[in-house]
């Protein structure tokens, strides 16, 4: 299967915790990567592999996974965390790249 | 400075052709898989194609297979996307991105794009 499924939108109060999920068959065997995209900008990597944060990504971002679902959690959400979040992996053949449909995160 | 810069996006008529380029700098281009990824207005990310370091084992999304061709020139640090038989639904910002993976002997593989260009806009319209 090649699909990764994300909830379209989620909101979180400033300083609270929000979890974004990504479901797909390939995630049973592969880790997902996560990107944040702000309007008019290119995506930025925020998590990859076994919950690795790139340099510059704050430690309020964490990752987890269970069965066919990968999750990205923001603990203590800040206004700057707003944006569209996409998960990414490959399909079960490993030949094609797949992205989730994206989750719009709004910080209230 | 490590960066990717796309160019070539413009307005083109349906059925037309266009060639996009991505120039890499600040890193050893030939060491990395590269991808083209697009984003239609108001939509999500869609992977188009990727090419390994040597240029073989190329794969395409079904939506562009047979119409788009990816290639690379490692000597010129350049990635190219040749697009033909363009359709209105090909209208999008096209990004090139550097792909990395977990390396050899991963128990659970993973892949990630750690470097993106700013994108170039392709508009297909009469």
Interface residues (C-beta under 8 A of the other chain):
Chain A: X29 X30 X31 X32 X33 X35 X37 X41 X42 X43 X44 X45 X48 X49 X50 X54 X84 X86 X88 X89 X90 X94 X95 X96 X97 X98 X99 X100 X101 X102
Chain B: X35 X37 X44 X45 X46 X47 X50 X59 X61 X95 X102 X108 X109 X110 X111 X112 X113 X114 X116 X117 X118 X119
